[in-house]
């Protein structure tokens, strides 16, 4: 696939942790979009199985997203412990024992090996950069490599890696900031796309992510220089999405979002809740340490339907998300371009 001429105009953003499913990816592909499977939080075996299931369900190209592991430093564990102490009263009230602040690499090497053995059309990376050897391995088996960034200053770094595509994730995007540096520096998606298109090599595909909920916004981002737009929040209510019921309900009933580290220790945009209001200032930049601390509490919130205890990821345009088949959502977005 040529990263510019052969790329569908609508890309399904990889939504790890539940919403992104094989069925959702297949439906987006059927609608003419380019789907991504999320690899984050999965075991290598589970990811390999999902890839084969999707490959059997569609003859269209697709991508897989991986999380690049960050550093493991003693001070990150300590900061996460201090944050856990601040959360203790809320956890006690819910009857939940918080997790331990630990580091892990999300089985990165094993998942990369699985994708080299059975390569999708594209492998994208978030939370950091792949190594040059990783890029070379994927290129040798015919897979394109995309990276995520949030700041134009990171384009030169991405170019040096020889990547085929850049996902320019603007401040309107829901969920985690996927760039390599969590510096809380948000840029409006349209401005970021313009800057990235100016700085990146002409051969590099630029995918705009953030605020894509209707055709008008998508068209504006394409006019700004993007080759495609990535939509995530627009699919959270899709029939095939694995979005939890409590999350679906909140998307209908809540307004206002905030960028917070309160849930995982990494900046992410979510619907405002009691948790974000009370604890955002106390949350350290310590991913995945904080993620492991809060996971039991967030899981309890999903299981019991308590939105105040759930990370309700959502972009700024979440009110425009509509339920229905993902194939139709994709076709409607494409028709407006």
LOLOKOL-892451 format. One record per atom (N, C-alpha, C): x, y, z; residue in three letters. Coordinates in steps of 0.02 Angstrom, whole numbers, plus 32768, in hexadecimal, padded with zeros to 4 digits. Each point is the difference from the previous one (the first is absolute). Example, Ala and Ser with C-alpha at 12.3 -4.5 7.8 and 13.67 -1.06 7.14 Angstrom:
<nodes>
82947EE48186ALA
7FD3803B8000ALA
802D803C8000ALA
7FEE80357FDCSER
802A803B8003SER
7FD980378025SER
</nodes>
This chain:
<nodes>
802A7FC48000UNK
7FD6803C8000UNK
802C803E8000UNK
7FF5802B7FCFUNK
802380408000UNK
7FE4802B8038UNK
802A8019802EUNK
7FE68022803BUNK
7FD8803F7FF1UNK
8006801B7FC4UNK
7FD8803C7FF1UNK
7FC97FF17FCEUNK
80117FE47FC6UNK
7FCE7FF87FCCUNK
7FD07FC78010UNK
80157FCE8026UNK
7FD57FC7800CUNK
7FDC80008042UNK
800180388024UNK
7FE380028043UNK
7FB880187FFFUNK
7FD07FD9801AUNK
7FBC80198005UNK
7FFD8040802AUNK
7FCE802A7FF2UNK
7FFD80418021UNK
7FEA7FFB8049UNK
7FE17FCA8014UNK
7FEA7FF88046UNK
80247FC4801FUNK
801F800D803AUNK
80267FCD8024UNK
7FDE7FF68044UNK
7FF67FC28013UNK
7FE77FF18043UNK
803A80038031UNK
7FFB802D8031UNK
803480068032UNK
80017FC1802BUNK
803C7FE98014UNK
80047FC5802CUNK
7FED80128047UNK
7FCC7FE2801AUNK
7FE780108043UNK
80097FC4802DUNK
803880008024UNK
80117FC7802BUNK
7FD68000803FUNK
7FFD7FC6801FUNK
7FDE7FFC8041UNK
7FB67FF07FFDUNK
7FE67FF07FC4UNK
7FBA7FED7FFCUNK
7FDC80177FC2UNK
7FFD80417FF1UNK
7FD880177FC7UNK
80167FE47FBCUNK
80417FF97FF6UNK
80197FE87FC0UNK
7FFC7FB47FFCUNK
7FD57FE67FD4UNK
7FF67FB87FF9UNK
800D7FEA7FB8UNK
80077FBF7FF7UNK
80087FE47FBDUNK
7FC2800F7FD6UNK
7FC57FF9801FUNK
7FC2800D7FDBUNK
7FFC80487FEAUNK
8016802E8029UNK
7FFF80477FEEUNK
8030800C7FC5UNK
803B7FE48004UNK
803180087FCAUNK
7FE57FE57FBEUNK
7FE27FC58003UNK
7FE57FE27FC3UNK
7FC9802A7FE2UNK
7FD5801C802AUNK
7FC980297FE7UNK
801980417FE1UNK
8032801F801EUNK
801C803D7FE4UNK
80207FF17FBCUNK
80237FC87FFBUNK
801C7FEC7FC0UNK
7FCA7FF67FCCUNK
7FC87FE18014UNK
7FC97FF47FD1UNK
7FE280417FE8UNK
80058034802AUNK
7FE580417FEDUNK
802F802A7FD5UNK
803B7FE57FF3UNK
802F80247FD6UNK
803780248026UNK
80027FF88042UNK
803480208028UNK
803C7FD38009UNK
8032801C8022UNK
803C7FDA8011UNK
7FFF7FF2804AUNK
7FF57FC18015UNK
7FF97FF18047UNK
80437FF08022UNK
800280108041UNK
80387FED802AUNK
7FE77FD38038UNK
80277FCC800EUNK
7FF67FD9803CUNK
802D801C8037UNK
7FE68007803DUNK
802B80158037UNK
80277FC5801DUNK
804180088007UNK
80297FCC801EUNK
800E800B804AUNK
7FF3803D8018UNK
800E80118045UNK
7FD97FD48031UNK
80227FEB8035UNK
7FE37FD88037UNK
7FF17FB87FEDUNK
800E7FEC7FC3UNK
7FF47FBA7FECUNK
80407FD88006UNK
7FF97FBF8009UNK
803A7FD37FFDUNK
80137FF67FB8UNK
803E7FEB7FF2UNK
80137FF17FBBUNK
7FD37FCC7FDEUNK
7FED7FCC8026UNK
7FD57FCD7FE3UNK
7FBB801B7FEFUNK
7FE58029802DUNK
7FBE801C7FF2UNK
8003802F7FC4UNK
803480287FFBUNK
8006802D7FC7UNK
80077FD97FC0UNK
802A7FCC8000UNK
80087FD77FC4UNK
7FBE7FE17FEBUNK
7FD97FE98031UNK
7FBF7FE37FF1UNK
7FD080347FE1UNK
7FFF803C801DUNK
7FD580357FE5UNK
801380117FB8UNK
804080037FF2UNK
8017800F7FBDUNK
7FE67FCB7FCFUNK
80057FC18013UNK
7FEA7FCB7FD2UNK
7FB47FFF7FF8UNK
7FDC80108036UNK
7FB780037FFBUNK
7FEB80387FD1UNK
8020803A8007UNK
7FEF80387FD4UNK
80137FF07FB8UNK
80397FE17FF7UNK
80177FEE7FBCUNK
7FCE7FD17FDEUNK
7FE37FD38028UNK
7FCE7FD27FE4UNK
7FBE80237FF2UNK
7FF380388023UNK
7FC080227FF9UNK
7FFF80357FC9UNK
803A80147FE8UNK
800380357FCEUNK
803A7FF57FD0UNK
7FF780177FC3UNK
80377FFE7FD0UNK
801F80457FF9UNK
7FEE802E802BUNK
801980447FFDUNK
803E8007802CUNK
802D802D7FF0UNK
803B800B802BUNK
7FEC80208042UNK
80297FF48033UNK
7FF3801C8042UNK
8041800B8024UNK
7FFD80228038UNK
803B800E8028UNK
7FF97FE68046UNK
80377FFF8024UNK
80027FED8046UNK
802A80348026UNK
7FE88013803AUNK
802380328028UNK
80207FE0803DUNK
803E8014800FUNK
80247FE7803BUNK
8013803B802DUNK
80037FF38042UNK
801B80308030UNK
804A7FF38009UNK
802880347FFAUNK
80487FFA800CUNK
800C800B804BUNK
80237FD28021UNK
800A80078048UNK
802B803D8011UNK
7FEE80208038UNK
802680398018UNK
80327FEB8035UNK
801E80308022UNK
80347FF18031UNK
7FE47FE48041UNK
802B7FDC8024UNK
7FEF7FE78043UNK
8032801F8030UNK
7FE980328025UNK
802C8022802FUNK
7FE27FFE8046UNK
802B7FFD8031UNK
7FEA7FFB8046UNK
7FD180398012UNK
800F803C7FE9UNK
7FD780398013UNK
7FB97FFB7FE4UNK
7FF77FDE7FC8UNK
7FBD7FF77FE4UNK
7FD67FD3802EUNK
801F7FCC8019UNK
7FDD7FD4802FUNK
7FED8026803FUNK
802D8029801AUNK
7FF38026803CUNK
7FC780327FF6UNK
800080227FC8UNK
7FCA80307FF3UNK
7FBD7FDD7FFAUNK
80007FC57FE1UNK
7FC27FDA7FF9UNK
7FE87FE88045UNK
802F7FEF802CUNK
7FEC7FEC8045UNK
7FDF803B8024UNK
801C803B7FF8UNK
7FE4803B8020UNK
7FBA800F7FE5UNK
7FF87FF67FBFUNK
7FBD800A7FE2UNK
7FCF7FCC801AUNK
80177FC28007UNK
7FD57FCB801BUNK
7FE780128046UNK
802C801F8029UNK
7FEC80158043UNK
7FC880347FFCUNK
8004802D7FCFUNK
7FCD80327FF8UNK
7FBD7FE17FEAUNK
80047FCB7FD8UNK
7FC37FDE7FE7UNK
7FE27FD08033UNK
80257FF08034UNK
7FEA7FCC8030UNK
7FBA800B801BUNK
7FED803C8015UNK
7FBC8009801AUNK
7FC97FEE7FCDUNK
800A80147FC1UNK
7FCF7FEF7FCCUNK
7FFC7FB57FF6UNK
803A7FDF7FFEUNK
80017FB87FF7UNK
7FDF7FDC803BUNK
800D8018803CUNK
7FE37FE1803CUNK
7FB480077FFEUNK
7FE8803A7FEDUNK
7FB8800B7FFBUNK
7FE07FD07FCEUNK
80247FF17FCAUNK
7FE67FD37FCCUNK
80097FB78012UNK
80287FF28035UNK
800E7FBC8014UNK
80307FDD7FD1UNK
803080267FE5UNK
802F7FE67FCEUNK
804780098019UNK
802A7FCD7FF7UNK
804780068010UNK
802580187FC3UNK
802480368008UNK
8027801C7FC8UNK
80387FD07FECUNK
801780077FC2UNK
80367FD77FE8UNK
8044801A8015UNK
80337FDB7FF1UNK
804580148010UNK
801D802A7FC8UNK
802780338010UNK
802080297FCCUNK
803B7FDB7FE2UNK
7FF57FE07FC8UNK
80347FD87FE0UNK
800A80167FB8UNK
803B7FEF7FE5UNK
800F800D7FBAUNK
7FFC7FC07FD9UNK
7FEC80057FC1UNK
80047FC77FD2UNK
800A801C7FBAUNK
80157FD47FD3UNK
800E80167FBBUNK
7FC87FEE7FD0UNK
7FC67FED801CUNK
7FC57FEE7FD7UNK
80117FCA7FCDUNK
802F7FD48012UNK
80147FC87FD4UNK
801280197FBAUNK
802180397FFDUNK
800F80217FC1UNK
80267FD27FCFUNK
80367FE28018UNK
802A7FD87FD4UNK
7FDA7FC57FE3UNK
7FD87FDF802AUNK
7FDA7FC77FE8UNK
7FCC80137FCDUNK
7FE08038800AUNK
7FCD80167FD0UNK
802080177FBEUNK
803980208005UNK
802380137FC3UNK
80157FC27FD8UNK
80187FCE8023UNK
80127FC17FDFUNK
7FC47FE27FDCUNK
7FC680018021UNK
7FC47FE47FE2UNK
7FEC80257FC0UNK
800A80428000UNK
7FED80267FC5UNK
80337FF87FC8UNK
803E7FF58010UNK
80327FF17FCDUNK
7FF17FBD7FDFUNK
7FE97FD18027UNK
7FF07FBD7FE6UNK
7FC180017FD5UNK
7FD1802B8011UNK
7FC180057FDAUNK
7FEF80497FF8UNK
802380227FD2UNK
7FFB80497FFEUNK
7FBF801B7FE4UNK
7FE480338022UNK
7FC880257FE2UNK
801C80347FCFUNK
7FD580277FE2UNK
801780327FD1UNK
802880378022UNK
7FEB8012803EUNK
802080368025UNK
80077FEB8049UNK
80388012801EUNK
80087FFC8049UNK
800D80478018UNK
7FD68018802DUNK
80098043801BUNK
80157FFA8049UNK
801F80368018UNK
801C7FFF8044UNK
7FE9803E8026UNK
7FF27FF68040UNK
7FEC8036802CUNK
80277FFC8041UNK
800480388023UNK
802180078041UNK
804D80027FFAUNK
801A7FFB7FC3UNK
804880017FF7UNK
80117FEE7FB8UNK
80407FFC7FF3UNK
80187FF07FBEUNK
801A7FB87FFDUNK
7FF47FDE7FC9UNK
80217FBF7FF7UNK
804A800B7FF2UNK
80297FCE800BUNK
804680057FEFUNK
800A7FF97FB5UNK
803A80167FE9UNK
80107FF97FB9UNK
7FFD7FB77FE9UNK
80177FD2802BUNK
7FFD7FB97FEFUNK
7FB87FE97FF8UNK
7FD38019802AUNK
7FBA7FEE7FFCUNK
7FE280187FBEUNK
8010803D7FEDUNK
7FE7801B7FC1UNK
801A7FD77FC6UNK
80407FEF8002UNK
801D7FD87FCAUNK
7FE07FBB7FFBUNK
7FF47FE08038UNK
7FE07FBE8000UNK
7FBC80037FDFUNK
7FD980328011UNK
7FBC80067FE3UNK
800380117FB6UNK
802E802C7FEDUNK
800780107FB9UNK
80147FC37FD7UNK
802B7FD6801DUNK
80167FC57FDBUNK
7FC87FCF7FF2UNK
7FCD7FFF8029UNK
7FC87FD27FF4UNK
7FC580247FDDUNK
800C803D7FEAUNK
7FCE80237FD8UNK
7FCE80298026UNK
8009800A8040UNK
7FD280298027UNK
801880498002UNK
7FD1802E7FFAUNK
80108046800AUNK
8005800F804BUNK
802380358011UNK
800880148046UNK
7FE680488007UNK
7FD280098030UNK
7FE780428011UNK
8011800E8049UNK
800A803F8010UNK
800A80148046UNK
7FCE80388010UNK
7FF280078040UNK
7FD280338019UNK
80278039801FUNK
7FEC803D7FF3UNK
801F80388021UNK
7FCC80358011UNK
8011802A8030UNK
7FD480368017UNK
801E80457FF7UNK
803E80027FE9UNK
802480407FFCUNK
802980027FBFUNK
7FFD80387FDCUNK
802780047FC2UNK
804B7FF6800AUNK
8019800E803CUNK
80487FF8800CUNK
80167FB87FF9UNK
7FD07FD18001UNK
80117FB97FFDUNK
80057FE57FB9UNK
7FEE80297FCFUNK
80007FE97FBAUNK
80467FEC7FEAUNK
803280288011UNK
80457FF07FEAUNK
80157FBC801BUNK
7FF07FF3803EUNK
80117FC0801FUNK
7FDE7FC77FD9UNK
7FC080087FF1UNK
7FDC7FCC7FDBUNK
801E7FF57FBBUNK
801380377FE0UNK
801D7FFB7FBCUNK
80417FD98001UNK
8028800A8034UNK
803F7FDD8006UNK
7FF67FB48006UNK
7FC77FEC8019UNK
7FF17FB98005UNK
7FED7FE17FBDUNK
7FF0802A7FD0UNK
7FEC7FE77FBEUNK
7FB97FE48000UNK
7FD3801E8027UNK
7FBB7FE78003UNK
7FDA80127FC1UNK
7FCA7FDC7FF5UNK
7FD7800A7FC4UNK
7FC5802F800EUNK
7FED8005803FUNK
7FC6802A8011UNK
8007801E8045UNK
7FE0803A8008UNK
7FFE80238040UNK
7FB8800C8012UNK
7FED7FEA803CUNK
7FBE800F801AUNK
80078040802AUNK
7FE480367FE6UNK
800380418022UNK
7FC48006802EUNK
800A7FF28040UNK
7FCA7FFD8031UNK
7FF980448023UNK
7FCA80237FF1UNK
7FF58042801CUNK
7FDF7FFE8044UNK
7FF9803B801DUNK
7FE680068044UNK
7FB87FEC8007UNK
7FD97FFE7FCAUNK
7FBA7FEE8004UNK
7FF57FB58009UNK
80347FD87FF4UNK
7FFA7FB78000UNK
7FEE7FE58045UNK
7FD77FCC8000UNK
7FF07FDD803EUNK
80357FCC800FUNK
80017FE9803EUNK
802F7FCB8013UNK
8046801A800AUNK
802F7FD18004UNK
804580108010UNK
8022802A7FC9UNK
802B802D8017UNK
802E80217FD2UNK
80347FCC7FECUNK
80077FF67FBEUNK
80297FC97FE8UNK
804780127FEEUNK
8013803F8007UNK
804380157FEDUNK
80357FE78030UNK
803F80087FEEUNK
80377FE58028UNK
800E80268040UNK
7FEA803E8005UNK
800D8029803BUNK
7FBE801A801CUNK
7FF27FEE803DUNK
7FC180168020UNK
800C80448021UNK
800180357FD7UNK
80118042801BUNK
7FC3802D8009UNK
7FC47FE47FF7UNK
7FC180258009UNK
7FF9803A7FCEUNK
80277FFF7FCBUNK
7FFD80367FCFUNK
7FD17FEC7FC8UNK
7FC3801A8002UNK
7FCF7FF07FCDUNK
7FFF80337FC9UNK
7FF87FE97FC2UNK
7FF8802C7FC6UNK
7FBD7FEF7FDFUNK
7FDA80327FEBUNK
7FC37FF17FD9UNK
80127FD47FC4UNK
7FD67FD07FF3UNK
80107FCE7FCCUNK
801080207FBDUNK
7FD980317FEDUNK
800A801F7FBEUNK
804580227FFDUNK
801280248036UNK
804280218000UNK
80387FCD8000UNK
7FF77FCA8025UNK
80337FCC8003UNK
800A7FE07FBCUNK
7FC97FF27FDDUNK
80047FE17FBEUNK
8026802E7FD0UNK
7FF1803F8001UNK
8022802F7FD3UNK
804C8000800DUNK
801280018040UNK
804680028012UNK
80237FBF7FECUNK
7FE07FC7800DUNK
801E7FBF7FF0UNK
80077FF87FB5UNK
7FCC80147FDAUNK
80057FFA7FB7UNK
8039802B7FE4UNK
800B803A801FUNK
8036802C7FE9UNK
80447FE2800FUNK
80067FDD8039UNK
80427FE88016UNK
80107FBA7FE7UNK
7FCE7FD77FF4UNK
800B7FBA7FEEUNK
80127FF97FB7UNK
80257FCD7FEDUNK
800F7FF37FB9UNK
7FBF7FF67FD9UNK
800280127FC1UNK
7FC47FFC7FD6UNK
7FE47FB97FFCUNK
802D7FCE8005UNK
7FEA7FBA7FF9UNK
7FDC7FE7803EUNK
800580248038UNK
7FE57FE8803FUNK
7FB6800F8006UNK
7FD87FCE800EUNK
7FB8800A800BUNK
7FF580248042UNK
7FD1802F8000UNK
7FED8023803DUNK
7FB77FF1800FUNK
7FF47FE4803AUNK
7FBC7FEE8015UNK
7FEC802E803AUNK
7FCA80237FF8UNK
7FE8802F8033UNK
7FD37FDD8032UNK
800F80078040UNK
7FD87FE18035UNK
7FEC80358033UNK
7FC08005800EUNK
7FE9802F8032UNK
7FC6802A7FE7UNK
7FC57FF6801EUNK
7FC680287FEFUNK
7FDA7FEA7FC2UNK
80107FC57FE6UNK
7FE07FE77FC3UNK
7FBF7FDC8012UNK
7FC980247FFCUNK
7FC07FE2800EUNK
7FCE800A7FC8UNK
8010802C7FD2UNK
7FD4800A7FC6UNK
802980127FC3UNK
7FDE80007FC7UNK
8022800B7FC1UNK
801D80457FF8UNK
7FE18033801EUNK
801A80447FF9UNK
804580078020UNK
80067FE4803DUNK
804180038022UNK
80347FD77FD9UNK
7FEC7FC57FEAUNK
802E7FD67FDAUNK
801780237FC0UNK
7FD280207FDEUNK
801280237FC2UNK
80328038800DUNK
7FF680248038UNK
802D80378011UNK
80467FE7800FUNK
80057FC6801FUNK
80417FE38010UNK
80237FE87FC0UNK
7FDA7FE57FD2UNK
801E7FEC7FC0UNK
8018803E7FD9UNK
7FD980358003UNK
8014803E7FDFUNK
803F801E8020UNK
800B7FF18040UNK
803B80198023UNK
803F7FD97FEFUNK
7FF97FC97FDCUNK
803A7FDA7FECUNK
80017FB78014UNK
7FCD7FE98024UNK
7FFE7FB98013UNK
7FEE7FD57FC4UNK
801C7FC57FFEUNK
7FEE7FCE7FCDUNK
7FC37FD78014UNK
7FF47FFD8041UNK
7FC87FDA801CUNK
7FF1801B8045UNK
7FC57FEF801AUNK
7FEE80138044UNK
7FF47FC08028UNK
80148001803EUNK
7FF57FC7802DUNK
7FC980118031UNK
7FCE7FD58005UNK
7FC8800B802CUNK
7FFD7FC98035UNK
7FF88014803EUNK
7FFA7FD18037UNK
7FBE800B8025UNK
7FF9803C801DUNK
7FC380108024UNK
7FC17FF67FD6UNK
8005800F7FBFUNK
7FC67FF87FD4UNK
7FE77FB87FFDUNK
802A7FD08014UNK
7FED7FBA7FFDUNK
7FF07FE28045UNK
800580278035UNK
7FF67FE48043UNK
7FB97FE5800AUNK
7FCF801B7FDCUNK
7FBB7FE88007UNK
7FED7FCF7FC9UNK
80307FEE7FD5UNK
7FF07FD07FCBUNK
7FEA7FBD801BUNK
7FD67FDE7FDBUNK
7FE67FBF8017UNK
80387FCF800FUNK
803580027FD9UNK
80367FCE8006UNK
803680148032UNK
7FFC803D801AUNK
803380168030UNK
7FF87FDC8043UNK
80377FF68022UNK
7FFE7FDF8042UNK
7FFA80328039UNK
7FE5803B7FF3UNK
7FF880348032UNK
7FD27FE88038UNK
80168009803EUNK
7FD87FEA8039UNK
7FBE80268003UNK
7FCD7FE0801BUNK
7FBE80208004UNK
800280428027UNK
802680028036UNK
8004803D8028UNK
802180387FD8UNK
802D7FEF7FD5UNK
802280317FD5UNK
7FD080197FCAUNK
7FDB7FD27FE1UNK
7FCF80137FCDUNK
7FCD8031801DUNK
7FE77FF1803CUNK
7FCE802B8020UNK
801D8045800EUNK
803D80028018UNK
801F80408011UNK
800A802C7FC2UNK
800E7FE27FC7UNK
800980277FC3UNK
7FC080257FEDUNK
7FC77FE58014UNK
7FBF80207FF2UNK
7FEF80358034UNK
80157FF6803EUNK
7FE680288037UNK
80308033801DUNK
80417FFC7FEFUNK
8031802E801DUNK
801B802F7FCBUNK
8015803A8017UNK
801F80307FD3UNK
804080198020UNK
802F80137FD7UNK
803E801A801AUNK
80347FCA8008UNK
803C800D7FE6UNK
80387FD18005UNK
803B80238020UNK
80317FD88015UNK
803C801B801FUNK
803A7FD17FF0UNK
803B801D7FF8UNK
803C7FD77FF7UNK
801D7FF48046UNK
80097FC18011UNK
80137FED8044UNK
802E7FC48001UNK
802A7FFE8034UNK
80297FC4800CUNK
7FE37FD68039UNK
7FC480118016UNK
7FE57FE3803DUNK
7FF57FB57FFCUNK
7FF67FE47FC4UNK
7FEF7FBA7FFBUNK
803C7FD37FF3UNK
802F80177FD9UNK
80377FD37FECUNK
8046801D800AUNK
8005803F8012UNK
8042801F8005UNK
8019801A7FBDUNK
7FD57FFE7FCEUNK
8011801D7FBEUNK
7FC6802B7FEAUNK
800F803A7FE3UNK
7FCC802F7FEDUNK
7FCF7FE17FCFUNK
7FBF800A800EUNK
7FCB7FE67FD5UNK
7FC3802B8008UNK
7FD980077FCAUNK
7FC380288004UNK
7FC57FD28011UNK
7FDB80158032UNK
7FC77FDA8019UNK
7FC7802E8013UNK
7FC47FE48006UNK
7FC88026801BUNK
800F80138049UNK
7FE980398014UNK
800A80178045UNK
7FD87FD48030UNK
80207FED8036UNK
7FE07FDA8035UNK
801980198043UNK
7FE47FE58035UNK
801980108043UNK
804A7FEF8006UNK
80147FC87FE2UNK
80467FEA8003UNK
802E80347FDFUNK
7FEE80167FC4UNK
802B80307FDEUNK
800280438025UNK
7FC88014801EUNK
7FFF80408022UNK
80287FFF8041UNK
7FFE7FCA8024UNK
80207FFC8042UNK
804A7FED7FFCUNK
80127FD87FCEUNK
80427FE08004UNK
803080107FC6UNK
7FEA80277FCFUNK
802C800E7FC7UNK
803F80248016UNK
7FFA8030802EUNK
803B80268015UNK
80327FD48025UNK
7FE87FCC8020UNK
802D7FD48027UNK
80207FCA7FD7UNK
7FE67FF37FC4UNK
80187FC77FD9UNK
8043800F7FE0UNK
80327FD48009UNK
8042800B7FE4UNK
80057FE67FB8UNK
803380157FDDUNK
80117FE47FBFUNK
80277FC0800CUNK
7FDC7FC98008UNK
80207FC08011UNK
7FD87FC77FE1UNK
80087FF77FBFUNK
7FDF7FC97FDDUNK
80347FC97FF3UNK
7FF07FC0800BUNK
7FBF7FE38011UNK
7FF47FF6804AUNK
802B801C8029UNK
7FFC7FF68049UNK
7FBB8012801BUNK
7FE8803C7FEEUNK
7FBE80168017UNK
7FC97FD57FE1UNK
80097FED7FC2UNK
7FCF7FD47FDEUNK
7FF37FC2802AUNK
80357FE1801AUNK
7FF77FC38028UNK
7FE2800F8044UNK
800E803A801CUNK
7FE280148040UNK
7FB480067FF9UNK
7FE980217FCCUNK
7FB9800F7FFBUNK
7FD67FCB7FDCUNK
80217FD07FDFUNK
7FDB7FCF7FD8UNK
7FC87FDC8027UNK
800C7FE8803DUNK
7FC97FDE8023UNK
7FC4802E800EUNK
800D803F800EUNK
7FCA802F800EUNK
7FD8800F7FC1UNK
8023800A7FC9UNK
7FDE800D7FC0UNK
7FD87FC47FE9UNK
801D7FC4800AUNK
7FDC7FC37FEDUNK
7FC07FF9802AUNK
8004800F803FUNK
7FC67FFD802CUNK
7FCA80327FE8UNK
8015803B7FEBUNK
7FD080317FE8UNK
7FDB7FE87FC2UNK
80247FDF7FD2UNK
7FDF7FE47FC4UNK
7FCF7FCA8013UNK
80167FD3802CUNK
7FD67FC68011UNK
7FC180148026UNK
800480368026UNK
7FC780158029UNK
7FDB803C7FE4UNK
801780197FC7UNK
7FDD80377FE0UNK
800780438023UNK
803B800D801EUNK
800C803F8023UNK
802E802C7FD6UNK
7FE580317FDCUNK
802980287FD3UNK
803680288024UNK
7FF68011803EUNK
803280288024UNK
80417FD8800CUNK
7FFD7FBF7FF5UNK
803B7FD6800BUNK
801C7FE47FBFUNK
7FEC801C7FC8UNK
80147FE57FBFUNK
802480377FD7UNK
80337FEA7FDBUNK
8022802E7FD2UNK
7FD580067FC2UNK
7FDA80347FFBUNK
7FD180097FCAUNK
802180277FC6UNK
802C7FDD7FDCUNK
802480217FCAUNK
7FCF801E7FCDUNK
800D803D7FEBUNK
7FD580217FCFUNK
8023803D7FE5UNK
7FF8800B7FBFUNK
8019803D7FE1UNK
7FD1803A8009UNK
8015803A7FECUNK
7FD7803C800AUNK
7FBF7FFE7FD9UNK
7FFD7FD97FCBUNK
7FC47FFD7FD6UNK
7FD57FC38011UNK
80057FE9803EUNK
7FDC7FC18012UNK
7FB580077FF9UNK
7FE4803C8006UNK
7FB880087FFAUNK
7FE77FEF7FBAUNK
802D80007FCFUNK
7FEC7FF17FBBUNK
80047FB57FF0UNK
80197FD8802FUNK
80037FB87FF4UNK
7FB97FE37FFDUNK
7FF67FD27FD2UNK
7FBD7FE27FF6UNK
80057FB48002UNK
7FCB7FE0801BUNK
7FFE7FB77FFEUNK
7FEF7FE77FBBUNK
800F7FC07FF5UNK
7FEF7FE27FC0UNK
80387FD37FE8UNK
7FF77FE07FC6UNK
80347FD47FE5UNK
803D80297FECUNK
803B7FE68010UNK
803E80237FF0UNK
800980087FB5UNK
7FE77FD17FD9UNK
800580057FB8UNK
7FDD803F7FE8UNK
7FC4800D801BUNK
7FDA803A7FECUNK
802180418018UNK
801B8000803DUNK
8023803B8019UNK
803A80117FD2UNK
80247FCE7FEAUNK
8039800A7FD3UNK
7FE9801B7FBDUNK
7FCC7FE27FE4UNK
7FE780167FBFUNK
7FE880488003UNK
7FE080138038UNK
7FE880458007UNK
803A80318004UNK
80357FEE8024UNK
803A802B8002UNK
802080087FBBUNK
80087FC87FDDUNK
801E80037FBEUNK
7FD680277FCFUNK
7FBE7FFA8005UNK
7FD380237FD2UNK
8005804B8008UNK
80138016803BUNK
80048049800DUNK
8042801E7FE9UNK
802F7FD67FEAUNK
804280197FEDUNK
800380137FB6UNK
</nodes>
